[in-house]
C-alpha cells in the first residue's frame, strides 16, 4: 500500500512537471505583438505572432511589445513664449515600436522617455515663438516637435508618428486683453462693412439716377423725332391734298358750266370779303364801281381764262 502511494505521488509529480514544462516551453504570440526571448540572461531572438516552443528553464520571455500605435498623454507644463508670456500646454503623443530589440535594450522605459522629451522639446519650440503665432502656427509647432522627437527616438526603436497640442491655457490678464482685441477687431470689421454697404447704396442710387436721366433724354429724343416726322408727314399730306384739289378744280372749270360756276364763286367771295373789310374798320369803304359788280366779276373771269392753259 505504501509502495502504491509512492508510485501515485511520483506519477502526479511527473505529470505536474510535464505540465510546467509545457507551460514554460509553449508560447502563443498574439497578432501585432513581439516577444523578446533571453537565453540564460542574454538576448536570443524575437518571437513574431504565432505558436513557439521555448527551452524550459533556459529560455525566458523578457519583454513583450505591441506593434500597434500607442497614445501617450503628455502632462500639462508651463512654457514661456518669445514675448515672455507664460502659457500652460498639454498634448498627445502618438508613437509606434518598430524595433523590439532596441525598444528593450536601447532605453529603460521608452514611453516615459518619449513623454519627457516631448515636454522639453515643446518648451524649446514655444520659447522661439510669439504668443500670437502659437495659435496661428499650431500645425508647424507640432511638426517641429515630431521632427525633434523622431530623431531622438531612433536609437530606441520607436517611431514618433505625430504630436498634437491638446490645449493652451493663458493667464487671465492675457485672456482679457485678447478678448478686448477681438472685440475691437469685430467692431472695426462691422464699421467697415457698414461703410462699404452705405457706399454701395449711394453708388446704386447714383447709377439709378443716371440711368433715369439717360432714359428720359432718350424718350424726349424719340418724342421730338416722332413729332418732327409727324409734322413732315402732315405737310406732305396737306400738299398732296392741295395739289389734288387744285387739279380737280382745274378739271371742273373745263367741263360744261364750269365757267359760270367760277364766276358765281368769285362774286360770292368778293361780296363776303367786302363785308368783312367793312366790319374791321370804322371808315366806310365804298368801291368806285359799286354799281358795276358784274363787270368786276367778269374781269376776274377773263383773268382766269387767260391763266387757263390752252388745249
Secondary structure, DSSP 4 states (H G I P E B T S, - for coil): -HHHHHHHHHHHHHHHHHHHHHHHHEEEEPTTEEEEEEETTEEEEEE-SEEEE--TTTEEEEEEEE-SEEEEEEEEEEEE-TTS-EEEEEEEEEEEES-HHHHHHS-S-HHHHHHHHHHHHHHHHHTTS-HHHHHHTHHHHHHHHHHHHHHHHGGGTEEEEEEEEEEEEE-HHHHHHHHHHHHHHHHHHHHHHHHHHHHHHHHHHHHHHHHHHHHHHHHHHHHHHHHHHHHHHHHHHHHHHHHHHHHHHHHHHHSTTHHHHHHHHHHHHHHHHHHHHHHT-SSPP--TTGGGHHHHHHHHHHHHHHHSPP-
